[in-house]
């Protein structure tokens, strides 16, 4: 079992920056692919960015050039969000998927609001 706990601020003006962190309850190192997803009101959950065990990253077109996913080799995953827009407002979830069992784990979700 893996619990994921997110932190990292929730209110910012357009054009601003936030850094989200996600800490696993135990070492997950290089055996879990990691990711960030988001869900805006009235919309389905969508992929924001993923990073594989080998460090390969994938970012949604809507955030390319503005958001960057990263991780360490222990238990932390990060999402640096720059040049934020009102349409980035959503609940953000971190995700970890075991490459051995393919089981998915989710964080509790935290609100990000981009507004004046």
Secondary structure as GFF3:
##gff-version 3
##sequence-region A 1 116
A	DSSP	beta_strand	4	7	.	.	.	ID=ss1
A	DSSP	beta_strand	11	12	.	.	.	ID=ss2
A	DSSP	beta_strand	18	24	.	.	.	ID=ss3
A	DSSP	beta_strand	32	39	.	.	.	ID=ss4
A	DSSP	beta_strand	46	51	.	.	.	ID=ss5
A	DSSP	beta_strand	57	59	.	.	.	ID=ss6
A	DSSP	beta_strand	67	71	.	.	.	ID=ss7
A	DSSP	beta_strand	76	81	.	.	.	ID=ss8
A	DSSP	three_ten_helix	86	88	.	.	.	ID=ss9
A	DSSP	beta_strand	90	98	.	.	.	ID=ss10
A	DSSP	beta_strand	104	106	.	.	.	ID=ss11
A	DSSP	beta_strand	110	114	.	.	.	ID=ss12
###
